[in-house]
Amino acid sequence: MNTLKSCNTIVIGSGAAGLACAARLKKLGVDVKLYTDDLTRGTSLNTGSDKQTYYKLGMYGSEPDSPALMAADMCASGSCHGDLAYVEAALSAEAFHNLVLMGVPFPHDEFGQHIGYKTDHDPKRRATSCGPFTSREMCNALIAEINRLEVPVCTNRLAVSLCVSEDRQRVFGAAFRNTETGELEVQPSQNVVLAVGGPGGLYEKSVYPENHIGGIGIALQSGVQACNLQESQYGLASLKPRWNVSGSYMQALPRFISTDQNGHDEREFLREYFPRVSELYDAIFLKGYQWPFAASHIPGSSLIDIFVYIETEIRNRKVYLDFRTDPKDLNLTFLSDETRQYLENSKATARTPYKRLLAINAPAAEFFAERGCDLKKVPLEVGVCAQHNNAGLETNAWWESVNMKHLFVIGEVNGSHGVTRPGGTALNAGQVGALRAAEYIAAKYPSPEQNLNVSTTCKLCDEDKPCTLDWRKERRELQERMTMAGSFLRTEETVTNAIQEAQAQYLRFVKSGLKGLNVSDMVETERTYSLCIAQLCYLAAILEQCRSAGSRGGSIVLDDNGRGRRIHNALGSDWTMVPEDESYRRGVLTLKCEVTDDDINIETQWEDARPIPSTDGWFENVWKEFREGGIYR
């Protein structure tokens, strides 16, 4: 094990949040290093949608907006800390314009106003976009910025553990595996900024980039408190390539078709659920605005996700979006006013979904054509996939962990969103969290400590034990289990069984080690071990949801006894959903775990969500508190 010279702050992760934080820390004069496996492999750089959304305070025309209004909308679905939402709203303009000044091409009109549009769960026009690759544009600008600032970047490093105090109340750095040499390095630091993204590697059906695994497990195994791990977002996505088929892809009104596994027996399977073709296509159109699966959209557009699931997972068929032709009985004039007016305003009334897509959003079609899938010639295979984690590690309003001092958590791994969130909130939250954490570190923890206690607890895989596991087999088993038990359809029995299987898998890892592995297999084994710990924590939270809160947000709980509300008349009595107990929206579900060689002890508890602050300050008083540093509480 090689112990490096200490520095003030290390940032782990190279997505948009981590890059922004490293750049701001450098500008504030903080000694900072950025650690990443590969600067080009972050989720932010490799993901997007039809027009990837950035959510911010309204800045256009005469429509009124304020941080208080925006925070209230972000908290509207519950289980969201109000102070975090308030800060995300208050700093959204600064974070947004910081990106604009770096060259991210968000559109504005001739007067300099940044135009907006409504996104899902958004009552105003706060959303903006610079196309399918908004987060990529952000990353490219931020990478140029850290290069200009000469921020030290340590690549080919996989974070395998945090170094924490014996009482698990303070972080002192992190341990990294060199993915080229296999060497283990410990980097002591006064502060750690964790920006490792969502748990993409947990799921078989996932729209996360394949190379994005996620790193929340290294924090969970160190006892860092999490919140709302049961709250994730799922939606229709293409399987090859992995891409969200949201917004424009649905508003162009493609045919939904299915075939057997060999590509035969084509049929429009959604017709068995919708008695009128106009009703079917209005639901498809709404799926664009309401792309994430949502319990509140049953009955409604989220029924489509369930019908796709039945077709793929139960009937063992393949489902495709077909942009080539319209059904003969589709008449656009018979659609709802909302659908028809949108198509007419977009000049998208041509007779094929592909031509309508070109009119609505040509880059959305070009994306697939550039990847060998010409939508005017071939159908696009889709499934319901894990897309975003609304939950994560719990922090205060400065993005510092609530129970692990000097650990700051930013980006998707921060559990700030609650039950649901307006689309695009995640990009804003990552940028705001980056600026917020950097400001606090520079103000309160600016100087590197000498003689940091690098012998603190550092939970690692045993390098002296021979490896008895095949990480490929173990990861495949783990991902299939999570997609079956922890996706958007859940039952208490299935989750309970999955926990027992995951516990057995964890014990297999404990008994195994790393000895005898080449570097690549060593790295992937450690990743899979971390995923196993994360899965147990996520399943524990999901089990608590099944037993208490019920169907809400991005998932529904099916009633094992068939006593719930019937989802759809065409489905049997086993397709009934447990109603939501809305009293749980006033709280957040916290979780802590303790990892031992024999087991993982996990505790969950519902705690009150922190309210939205009420502010009515007097300028001179706030100015004085700001000058004297009293705001850093």
Secondary structure, 3 states (H helix, E strand, C coil): CEECCCEEEEEECCCHHHHHHHHHHHHCCCCEEEECCCCCCCHHHCCCCCCCCEECCCCCCCCCCCHHHHHHHHCCCCCCCHHHHHHHHHCHHHHHHHHHHHCCCCCECCCCCECCECCCCCCCCCEECCCCCHHHHHHHHHHHHHHHHCCCEECCEEEEEEEECCCCCEEEEEEEEECCCCCEEEEEEEEEEECCCCCHHHCCCECCCCCCCCCHHHHHCCCCCEECCCCEEEEEEECCCCEECCCHHHHCCCEEEEECCCCCCCECHHHHCCCCHHHHHHHHHHHHHCCCCCHHHCCCCCHHHHHHHHHHHHCCCEEEEECCCCCCCCCHHHCCHHHHHHHHHCCCCCCCHHHHHHHHHHHHHHHHHCCCCCCCCCCEEEEEEEEEECCEECECCCCEECCCECEEECHHHECCCCCCCCCCHHHHHHHHHHHHHHHHHHHHCCCCCCCCCCCCECCCCCCCCECCCCHHHHHHHHHHHHHHHCCCEECHHHHHHHHHHHHHHHHHHHHCCCECCCHHHHHHHHHHHHHHHHHHHHHHHHHHHHHCCCCECCEEEECCCCCCEECCCCCCCCCEECCCCHHHHHEEEEEEEEECCCCEEEEEEEEECCCCCCCCCCHHHHHHHHHHCCCCC
